[in-house]
Amino acid sequence: MDTQTLPGSGGVRIRAHITGDSNAPALLLLHALGDRATDWSAATAALAPYFRVIALDLRGHGDSDWPGKYSFELMADDVAAVLDVLDLNNVVVIGHSMGGVVAYILAQTQPDRIARLIIEDAPPPFPRTRPLPARPSGELLFDWDVVPAIASQVNDPSLRWWRHLSDITAPTLLIGGGTSSHVPQELLSEVAGLIPDCTVVTLDAGHNVHHNAPEDFNTTVLQWLGSANETR
């Protein structure tokens, strides 16, 4: 594995973990709130034989900078900057939870750059009421300031990112976590109805599908990517 520190947006440094054949198609992994690139270890092992896998520590997480300024949009800007530095286009993007929202934004704002989009158990922000959790004691592997910043965005009565779902041109796979997930699964069906080319698969493993059911997750991703390639 090649570990690099790359420039993100506004001078923020982003840590990238890169593995697989440098000549293979690029696949980008975007983690959830409080996680980091290494959270994708099982997925990376399964995907690296077929793709050049780039897993990022998003700003405020892991070994990327913790600048104290956070939003979905800034994270998407960081990712776009990393893609610029690596000169990557026609990228497969997989995003989980917070990383899924970042992936939606990237696919909406740079549709020509995203070849395939895979979202794990995440709709775009929608109106909701969730209490802010208390900070755990001890040292954290991410900046706690990310939590209130992202929490303020996930409750979005305006549904502004929903209005742009039709701008996503990449074939899209939504993987739902089923009845044990805290995410209302009917919202994923609504999302699928707004994205022009979208498939929904439910794996009843809870919100963190790739961790709780790694073999099912990896098989679903690889089979869908193979089918999507065959139809293009």
N, C-alpha and C positions, 0 to 999 in steps of 0.2 A: 504493500500500500504506500502511495505517495501522499504525504501530508504537506499542504502548501497554505501559506497565509496570503490572501489576495485582497486587493482593494475593493471595498464595497462603495456605497454611496456616501458622499460627504467626508471622505477620509477614514471611514470606519473600516477596520481590518476584519476580514472574514476567513475563518479556518475551513479549508476544504480537505476532505479525505477522498482520494481518487484511487480507484483500483480497476482492473480489467485491461483489455487490449486498447491501446491508444487509437487504433484504427477502427474500433467497433463503434456502433451508434452510441451517442451520449444519452445517459439516463441520470436524472437529477433527483435526489431524495431530500425532502423538506420535513423536518420533525415537528412534533407538537410542543406546546408550551411546557417549559420545564425540562424538556429532553435535550438531546444533542445528537450529533451525527452518528456516534457509536450505537445509539439506540436501534439503528437499522442493521446491525451486524448480521442477523440471520438472512434478511432480505438481500444484503450486499453479497453474501456468499452464494446465494441462489442465482442472482442476476449477473454477477461479474463474468461468468463464462460466455455471456451473449452480448454484454454491453460494457462500455466505459462508464463506470458508476461514479458519480460525484455526489458525496453526501456532505452537506454543509452544517456547521454550527451557525444558526441564525444569530443576528446581533443580540447581545445580552445573554448569550448561552455559550456554555463550554469554553473553548479557547478563542472564540471571536471576541471583539471588543465589547465592552459593556458601557456604552456612551451615556446611558441614562435617558435617552430619547427613543421612544418606541412606538411603532404603529405597524399595521399590516402593510401600508403603502411603503413605508421606509424599508421594511424587510423585502418587499418585492423589488424596490429600487436596488437594494444590495445584490439580490440574485441576478438582476439584469446586468449589473456591473461585472459580476463574476463571469457571466456568460460572455460578455464583451472581451474580458481579459483572456479567457480561454478560447475565444473565437469559435463559439459553439452556436449552431443553428440546428433545426430539425431535431429538437431535444424531446425525449420522453420525460415528463415530470410527474413524480409521485409525491403527494403531500398528505400528511396526516393531521387532522384537527387544525390547530393554528397554521401549520404548514400547508394544509389544504386550502385555507382561505388565501394565503399568499400565492398558491398555485393558481387559484381562480383568477386573481388579479393579474398575474403574469400572463395567463392565457387570454384574458380580455384585452389587455393593453398592448401585447406583442403577439398577436395571433399567428403571424407568419413565422415565428420562431419556434413554436411548440408543435411537435409532430403528433404526440399522443399525450393525453392528460388522464391521470388516475388519482382519484380523490378517495381517501379512506375516512369514512364516517364523519363527514363535515358538509353542511350546507353553508352558503355565504351567511354573514351576520343577519340575524332576524330579531324581532322584538321578544325579549325574555327578561325574566327577573331571577338572577342568581346571586346569592350573597357572596361578598368577597371573602375568600378563605383567609384564615390567620396565617401569618408567616411561620413556617416551621422553625424550631430552634436549631442552632448550629449553623455550620457553613453549608452553603448551597452551591450547586454547580451552574447556577444561572442567577442573573440579577433580579431580585424580587420586584424591582420597579417595573419589570415587564408585566407583572400580573395585573396591577390596577390599570395600566395603559391599555392592555388588550381587553380586559374586562369592560372598559368603557366603550370599546368598539363593538364587542360581540352583541350588545343590546342595541340594535339599530332599527328604530321604528321606520326609518325612511326606506329601508330595503334597497339602498342605492346600488349595491353590487348585484342584486337580483336583476335589475333592469338591463344589465349588460351581459347576461348569460347567453343571449342569442348571438353575441359577438364572438363567442368561442367557436372557432372553426375546426379545432382538433377533435378527432374521435375521442370520446371520453368514457371512462369507466368509473362508476361510483360503487364503492364497496361499503355496504352498510354493516353495522355491528349487530343488528337484530334487536330483539326485545330486551336484552340485558344492557344495551347501550343507553346512556342518558340523552342521546340525541334523538329527537322525534323522527322516526324512520319515514314517516309520510312526507317529510320535507325533502328527503332525497328523491322521492318520486316526483315531487313538484319541480325540483331542479332538473331532473331528467327530461321533463316535458318542455323545458325552456332552452336547453342546449340542443342544437340541431342534430347532432349524432351522438347519442348517449345511451349507455347500457348500465343497468343497475343489477348488482349481484349482492345478495345478503349472505353473510357468514355469521351465524349466531354465536359470536365470541366476545361481545361487548365492544366498547369504544376503541380499545387498543387491539385491533384485529391482528396486525402483523406480529404482535408480541404474544397474544393469547393463543393464536392458531397459525403459527408461522408456515407450516407446510401447506395448509389450505390457502393461505394468503398468497404465497409464492406461486403455487400451481395456478391459481385463478389469474394472477397477473401475467404469467408467462403464456398461458393458453390464450388469454384475450389479446395480448400483443401479437401472438402468432396469427390469430384470426384477423385482427385489424390489418396486419401487413398483407395478408392474402387477398383482402378485398380492395386494396388501394392500387 
